[in-house]
Amino acid sequence: MTATTALTQTVAVLGTGKIGEALLSGMIRAGWAPDDLLVTARRAERAEELRIRHGVRAVDNAHAAKAADTLILAVKPQDMDALLTELAPHVGADKLVISAAAGIPTTFVEDRLTDGTAVVRVMPNTPVLVDEGMSVISAGRHADETHLARAEAIFQPVGKTLRVPEKQQDAATALSGSGPAYFYYLVEAMTDAGILLGLPRAQAHDLIVQSAIGAAVMLRDSGEHPVKLREAVTSPAGTTISAIRELENHGVRAALIAALEAARDRSRELAGGA
C-alpha cells in the first residue's frame, strides 16, 4: 500500500484523548481529508470539541466500527475489554484494528473479534503531541505488509516509527512508551540541584532544557556512540568526571536498569488484566 492509497482510507479514533487528538492532527497535516476521519469520545462535549476544532465526524463506537476501514483503539488498557465487546458485532475481518493501549497483546484483541481480523499493536509515546513521538509497531497473526504500512502512514506524521516483533513490545514500552517520564524526572532533579547551587529556578530550567535538546540532536544527527560523545565532554580531572564518579558511586546506572525492568514487568502484568 502506498502512502497515497492510505490517505483514501476512512480512519476512526476511538477514545480520543490527547494522544488520539495528536494523531488526528498529524493525519490531517499529512493529507487525510477530515471527512474521512471519525472520532468517538466518552463525553459528548469532548466529541463536539473535536468536531469543531478539526472538522472531523463525531460518531458513536458502533457507527465508527461499521464505517471505518481502520479502527485505532486509543483507550486505557482497563477499558479495552468492554470496548471490544461493544465493537465485536460490527467489526468484519476486512477491517484493520490498531491497538494503542499499553500492555495489550494482539491476541487479546483478535480473540474478541471476527476470526481473521488484522490487528496491529502500536506503542506511541507522548512526544507525538509535538510531532517528535516514537511509535513501536508489531503485527498480529493476520496482519501483513499492507496493514503495517497503513499503520506507519498514520503514525509517521507525528514522529518516527519502528517495527519490532511483538515479543519485544514490553521492552519497547519500558524504554520508549514510558521513556519521556524518565527524562522529565532527571530534569526535575537537575533543576533542584541548580537551585541548591544558587541558580534561580527559571535559569536552571533553561540551562538544563537547552542542554537536553542539544544533546539529543547530537545523538540523533552525529551517528556517534553516546560513550564517545560523553568522553568529548569529560576532561581529565575535570568537573564532568567528578560528577560521573558520584553518579556511579550512587548506583545510578544500576537503578536505571532496575527501573526499566520494573516497567517491562508492569507492561506484562497489564496484559493479564492486573
C-alpha positions in Angstrom: 0.0 0.0 0.0 1.3 3.4 -1.0 1.0 6.5 1.2 -1.5 8.0 -1.2 -3.6 4.8 -1.0 -3.5 5.0 2.8 -4.9 8.5 2.6 -8.1 7.3 0.9 -8.9 5.1 3.9 -11.6 6.0 6.4 -10.0 6.0 9.9 -11.7 6.1 13.3 -10.0 7.0 16.5 -11.9 5.5 19.4 -11.2 7.1 22.8 -9.9 10.4 21.5 -7.8 11.8 24.4 -4.6 13.8 23.9 -2.7 11.0 22.0 -5.7 10.4 19.8 -6.1 14.1 19.0 -2.4 14.3 18.2 -2.9 11.5 15.7 -5.9 13.3 14.1 -4.0 16.5 13.8 -1.0 14.7 12.2 -3.1 12.8 9.8 -4.8 16.0 8.6 -1.5 17.7 8.1 -0.3 14.6 6.1 -3.2 14.9 3.7 -6.2 13.0 5.2 -9.5 14.6 4.5 -11.2 15.5 7.7 -14.4 14.0 6.3 -12.6 10.6 6.2 -11.7 10.8 9.9 -14.1 9.7 12.6 -13.8 10.2 16.4 -15.5 8.8 19.5 -15.3 10.1 23.0 -16.9 9.3 26.3 -18.2 12.8 26.8 -20.5 14.4 24.1 -18.9 17.8 24.7 -15.4 16.4 24.0 -16.6 14.8 20.7 -18.2 18.2 19.7 -15.0 20.0 20.6 -13.0 17.7 18.3 -15.6 18.1 15.5 -15.4 21.9 15.6 -11.6 22.1 16.0 -10.6 19.6 13.3 -13.7 19.3 11.1 -13.9 15.5 11.7 -17.1 13.5 12.2 -18.0 12.7 15.8 -19.9 9.4 16.0 -20.6 6.5 18.4 -18.4 3.4 18.7 -20.8 1.2 16.7 -21.0 3.7 13.8 -17.2 4.0 13.8 -16.8 0.3 13.6 -19.2 -0.1 10.7 -18.0 2.9 8.7 -14.2 2.9 9.1 -11.6 0.9 7.2 -9.2 1.3 10.1 -10.0 1.5 13.8 -7.5 3.0 16.3 -8.3 1.9 19.8 -6.8 4.6 22.0 -8.4 3.7 25.3 -6.9 2.8 28.6 -5.9 -0.8 29.0 -8.5 -1.4 31.6 -11.2 -0.2 29.2 -10.2 -2.4 26.3 -12.3 -5.5 27.1 -15.5 -3.5 27.3 -14.8 -1.6 24.1 -14.1 -4.8 22.2 -17.3 -6.4 23.5 -19.2 -3.4 22.1 -17.3 -3.4 18.8 -17.3 -7.1 18.1 -20.7 -7.4 16.3 -19.8 -4.6 13.9 -16.1 -5.4 13.0 -15.7 -7.6 10.0 -12.5 -9.4 9.0 -11.9 -6.8 6.3 -11.0 -4.1 8.9 -7.7 -3.2 10.3 -7.7 -2.7 14.1 -4.8 -0.8 15.6 -4.4 -1.2 19.4 -2.6 1.7 21.1 -3.2 0.5 24.7 -0.1 -0.3 26.8 0.4 -3.9 27.5 -2.5 -5.3 25.5 -1.2 -8.1 23.1 -2.7 -8.5 19.7 -4.1 -11.9 20.7 -6.3 -10.2 23.3 -7.9 -8.1 20.6 -8.0 -10.9 18.0 -9.8 -13.3 20.3 -12.6 -10.9 20.8 -13.2 -10.0 17.2 -14.2 -11.9 14.0 -11.7 -14.6 13.2 -9.1 -13.3 10.7 -9.3 -9.7 11.6 -6.0 -7.9 11.1 -4.6 -6.4 14.3 -1.6 -4.2 14.7 -0.2 -3.2 18.1 1.4 0.3 18.4 3.0 1.8 21.4 3.4 5.6 20.9 4.7 8.0 23.5 3.6 11.5 24.5 6.0 13.5 22.2 3.6 12.7 19.4 1.9 15.8 20.8 4.8 17.8 19.3 5.4 15.6 16.3 8.5 14.0 17.9 7.0 10.8 19.0 8.3 7.3 18.8 5.7 4.7 17.8 6.7 1.0 18.0 4.7 -1.3 15.7 4.1 -5.0 15.8 1.9 -7.3 13.6 -0.7 -9.7 14.9 -1.4 -13.1 13.4 -3.4 -11.9 10.5 -1.6 -8.5 9.7 0.5 -8.4 6.6 2.8 -5.8 5.0 -0.2 -3.8 3.7 -1.6 -3.4 7.3 1.8 -2.5 8.7 2.3 0.1 6.0 -1.1 1.6 6.8 -0.3 1.8 10.5 3.0 3.6 9.6 1.2 6.1 7.4 -0.9 7.0 10.4 1.8 7.4 13.0 4.7 8.8 10.9 3.3 12.3 10.7 3.7 12.6 14.5 7.3 11.3 14.7 9.2 8.1 13.9 8.1 4.5 13.7 9.9 1.3 14.4 8.8 -2.2 13.6 9.6 -4.9 16.2 8.4 -8.5 16.9 5.6 -8.4 19.4 7.6 -10.2 22.0 9.8 -7.1 22.2 6.8 -4.7 22.8 7.0 -4.8 26.6 10.7 -3.9 26.5 9.9 -1.1 24.0 7.1 0.2 26.3 9.6 0.4 29.2 12.2 2.2 27.1 10.1 4.4 24.8 6.5 4.4 25.9 7.5 5.4 29.5 10.8 6.9 28.4 9.8 10.6 28.4 8.9 10.4 32.1 12.5 9.4 33.0 13.9 12.4 31.2 11.3 14.7 32.9 12.3 13.1 36.3 16.0 13.8 35.5 15.3 17.4 34.5 13.3 17.9 37.8 16.2 16.5 39.8 18.8 18.6 38.0 16.7 21.7 38.4 16.6 21.2 42.2 20.3 20.7 42.1 20.7 24.0 40.2 18.7 25.8 42.9 20.8 24.2 45.6 23.9 25.5 43.7 22.5 29.0 43.8 20.7 29.5 40.5 17.1 30.8 40.2 14.7 28.1 39.2 13.9 29.7 35.8 17.6 29.9 34.8 18.3 26.4 36.0 15.4 25.1 33.9 16.5 26.9 30.8 20.1 25.7 31.1 19.0 22.1 31.5 16.3 22.0 28.9 18.6 23.5 26.2 21.4 21.2 27.2 19.0 18.3 26.8 17.8 19.4 23.4 21.4 19.9 22.2 22.5 16.6 23.5 19.5 14.8 21.9 20.2 16.4 18.5 23.9 15.5 18.7 22.9 11.9 19.5 20.4 11.8 16.6 22.5 13.6 13.9 26.1 12.8 14.7 25.9 9.0 14.5 28.4 8.8 17.3 28.1 6.3 20.2 26.9 8.0 23.4 30.1 7.0 25.1 32.2 8.9 22.6 30.0 12.0 22.9 30.3 11.8 26.7 34.0 11.4 26.6 34.3 14.5 24.5 32.9 16.5 27.5 34.9 14.6 30.1 38.3 16.2 30.6 41.0 14.6 32.9 40.5 15.6 36.5 37.7 18.0 35.4 34.2 18.8 36.6 32.4 16.2 34.4 34.4 13.2 35.6 33.8 14.3 39.2 30.1 14.3 38.6 30.2 10.9 36.7 32.1 9.4 39.6 29.3 10.4 42.0 26.7 9.0 39.7 28.5 5.7 39.6 29.0 5.7 43.4 25.3 6.1 43.9 24.4 3.3 41.5 22.5 5.4 39.0 23.2 3.1 36.1 22.0 0.0 38.1 19.0 2.0 39.3 18.0 2.8 35.7 18.3 -0.8 34.6 16.2 -1.9 37.6 13.6 0.8 36.8 13.3 -0.3 33.2 12.9 -3.9 34.2 10.1 -2.9 36.6 8.4 -1.0 33.7 8.7 -4.0 31.4 7.3 -6.3 34.1 4.3 -4.0 34.7 3.6 -4.0 31.0 3.4 -7.8 31.1 1.1 -7.6 34.1 -1.3 -5.2 32.2 -1.6 -7.8 29.5 -3.0 -10.2 32.2 -5.5 -7.6 33.4 -3.7 -6.8 36.6 
